Amino acid sequence: MFSITSVNLNGIRSAVKKGFLDWMNRSGSDFVCLQEIKAQSCDITPEVATPDGYQGYFECAEKKGYSGTGIYTKTMPDKIENGFGSKEFDAEGRYFQCDFRDFSLVSLYAPSGSSSPERQEAKFRFMDEFYPYLKKLKDSGREFVICGDWNIAHKEIDLKNWKSNQKNSGFLPEERAWLTDVFDELGWVDVYRLLHPDTTGEAYTWWSNRGQAYAKNVGWRIDYQIATPGIAKKAVSADIYKGERFSDHAPLTIRYDAKI
């Protein structure tokens, strides 16, 4: 049995100041996938790199204070892979993979298109590049868990105000159809939805900082653990932690009855 947590920190240094590492230690998760660390290697102190019982591995963006991913693990990986072969998006530190004996774990930070039409076009380019890579991983026969901020709410159940967001980035028809194809055509599994097919409000993982979105639970489910079927069916429980706030996202933890 092991547990995997995924969380967008919106800045690892900010989250650490808010008690994230203390919470991670208390949580007991075997693996913690991080997105949007917004740090360079020189910013990550030994205390942050190796908190109690964990070893951290990080993939930083070339641009300072931007994007970046990482994985904390209690088990030494057999192999590490940085990026998925994209000149544009590997430079942004959006994909980081650790291979263990029986499965591979990925921390993924998909682009957001909400800031401008140019960033939405970049998001579409990412989707076009990443889809065949997802097929390659699935066809490899190896078990994978891809944790991260995918920046897409898949269905109406996955966000509060779905009617008013149908023309907004994160809930565009093209984005939702792409994620449907990831599940239905490629055969990946949305592990949280496998465990909780009908859960609505308590499933949200991100809330806008505008207005009273968090207080009113006007949220989105855009953070996922998406896995190959073999390991997905070994998931036994899922939890979204809202006891403390380390960023505008909440940590998603899923427990698997499987070997590391």
PyMOL commands that set and color helices and strands:
alter all, ss='L'
color gray80, all
select helices_A, chain A and resi 12-17+20-27+41-43+46-49+87-90+117-139+156-158+163-165+173-184+191-195+201-203+229-232
alter helices_A, ss='H'
color red, helices_A
select strands_A, chain A and resi 2-8+31-35+55-59+69-73+79-82+95-99+104-109+144-149+189-190+206-207+219-220+223-227+235-240+252-256
alter strands_A, ss='S'
color yellow, strands_A
deselect
rebuild
show_as cartoon
